[in-house]
Amino acid sequence: MRVIGSELGTGTIDAQGKLHLTSNWYRFGVTFDADYSGTLTKTSGTFSGTQSWRDGRNNSGKRNRIAAFLLAPQVPQTSGQQTESDKEQ
């Protein structure tokens, strides 16, 4: 898959993790509008919605979008300091 840009939006997430997100942007002469909803938890989540587009020549379209989120694996932090077991060696 090739990434061709980023989509930034605004919205809300309630106490139960329900989210609603909207976005609007312009790229290469095309205006995009999107509306998404879904649910997030501490470890995962999904949202879906519709992305609409239109250009300056009366062309337009819609497409359904879906995204899933997963908690990334934790990477141990190294501080550069020796541990007690390192000092004994």
C-alpha distance (Angstrom), angle and dihedral (degrees) to the residues before:
residue distance angle dihedral
M1 . . .
R2 3.79 . .
V3 3.81 121.6 .
I4 3.80 111.8 -140.6
G5 3.78 101.2 172.5
S6 3.75 148.7 -27.9
E7 3.76 130.7 -93.3
L8 3.78 118.6 -147.4
G9 3.77 122.5 -172.3
T10 3.76 144.3 168.6
G11 3.74 129.8 -128.4
T12 3.76 149.3 114.4
I13 3.80 139.4 -79.3
D14 3.80 116.4 -162.0
A15 3.82 127.9 -150.1
Q16 3.82 91.3 -89.8
G17 3.82 92.2 54.2
K18 3.81 96.7 -104.8
L19 3.77 109.5 148.4
H20 3.77 135.2 -164.1
L21 3.80 118.9 -172.0
T22 3.79 133.1 178.4
S23 3.78 130.8 -175.5
N24 3.79 139.1 -178.6
W25 3.79 126.5 -172.8
Y26 3.79 143.1 154.4
R27 3.81 126.0 -135.8
F28 3.82 131.3 167.2
G29 3.80 93.7 -14.1
V30 3.79 95.3 -48.0
T31 3.81 125.7 111.4
F32 3.81 117.6 -147.4
D33 3.81 128.4 -163.7
A34 3.79 124.1 -177.2
D35 3.79 138.2 -177.1
Y36 3.81 121.7 -168.5
S37 3.80 137.3 175.7
G38 3.79 134.7 179.3
T39 3.78 146.1 117.1
L40 3.81 132.1 -80.5
T41 3.81 127.9 -163.5
K42 3.80 131.3 -176.5
T43 3.81 90.8 -89.3
S44 3.80 108.0 25.9
G45 3.77 147.4 -7.8
T46 3.76 147.7 171.5
F47 3.74 137.0 -141.1
S48 3.77 134.0 -177.9
G49 3.76 138.8 -178.9
T50 3.76 147.2 129.5
Q51 3.77 129.8 -65.6
S52 3.83 116.1 -159.9
W53 3.78 127.1 -168.0
R54 3.78 138.6 -173.4
D55 3.77 135.3 177.9
G56 3.79 133.5 -157.8
R57 3.84 93.5 -93.5
N58 3.83 98.6 64.7
N59 3.81 92.5 -96.4
S60 3.78 115.3 137.3
G61 3.77 142.4 157.5
K62 3.78 147.3 168.3
R63 3.75 133.2 -136.2
N64 3.78 134.1 -175.6
R65 3.79 116.5 -121.3
I66 3.81 131.7 -165.6
A67 3.80 131.8 -176.6
A68 3.79 133.8 -173.8
F69 3.78 127.6 -159.3
L70 3.80 127.4 -156.1
L71 3.78 130.1 -177.0
A72 3.80 108.3 -101.8
P73 3.81 118.0 -124.2
Q74 3.78 113.1 -95.3
V75 3.80 114.5 -109.6
P76 3.81 115.2 -149.9
Q77 3.78 112.1 -112.7
T78 3.79 117.7 -129.1
S79 3.75 115.6 -151.9
G80 3.79 98.5 -173.9
Q81 3.81 89.6 -119.1
Q82 3.76 123.0 118.9
T83 3.79 119.5 -112.3
E84 3.79 121.7 -135.7
S85 3.83 90.6 -101.7
D86 3.83 90.6 51.8
K87 3.81 91.1 52.6
E88 3.81 92.3 54.0
Q89 3.81 93.7 57.8
